[in-house]
């Protein structure tokens, strides 16, 4: 059974960079960590990427293993493999949730995305993102609203799922 992150929330960040992870997100991390045992803390990988990435993307162990397998399938020495290794393996931080359900975000990562007193968490399927709330509103939310505003009022975004299914079956 594939477990997905769902929802969004705001959480305080303390001076040491500790931030609580939404409880439902912790359950997904636990279910997606093959080494997790009751009483343990689940592991995850935070991908921070290059200067164009204004958020932290948190991967479950299963999700990052899938990315790693795809990278490993590329030819050794290829530009694509080198870039993907740098972005997803080099510019990342393996970590775990602490006993109190918090992540400790190092100063370097907080500075990269301008995070100070509050973090915005948003689900993205088998990953979740951590944003500075103002950056999310200005960049991502604004893009979504602009895109939707250009569509007719009665447009149903679920049509995109039908189109994806058609492409996957070779019909579209």
C-alpha positions, 0 to 999 in steps of 0.5 A, a space after each residue: 500500500 502506497 502512503 501519501 502525505 496530505 494537507 498543509 500547516 504552519 509551525 513555529 521554528 525555534 532559535 535552534 531550528 527545531 520545528 514540529 512535523 505535522 503528526 499525519 506526516 510523521 505517520 507517513 514517514 514511519 510507514 515509508 521507512 523500511 527500518 522503522 520499528 515501534 519506539 524508533 524515530 523515522 528517517 527521511 532525506 531533506 533535498 535542498 538543491 541549488 540556488 533556484 530551489 526556494 524550499 526544502 523537499 523532504 523525501 521518505 526513505 522509500 521515495 528517495 530510494 526510488 530516486 536513487 535507483 533511477 539515477 543509478 540506471 543512467 550511464 556512469 559519467 553521463 551529464 544527466 547522472 552527474 547533475 542528478 547525483 549532485 542535486 539529489 545526493 550531494 545537496 541533501 541531508 539524511 536526518 531523522 525525526 526526534 523523539 518529540 516529533 520535530 526536525 532540526 533544520 541546520 542554520 545553512 538550510 534555514 538561511 538558504 530558504 530564509 526561514 526564521 520564526 515560522 515554517 509552512 509545510 505542504 504535502 506533495 504526494 510521497 514528499 512534503 515541502 517546507 517553505 518560508 510562508 511568505 515565499 510560498 504565498 508569493 511564488 507557488 500560491 500565486 502561480 496556482 491562482 494565476 493558472 486557475 484564474 485563466 480557466 473557465 469558472 466551471 473547469 474541473 481540474 480532475 480532467 487532467 487525471 483522465 488525460 494522464 490516464 489516456 497518455 499512459 494507455 496510449 490513447 492520447 
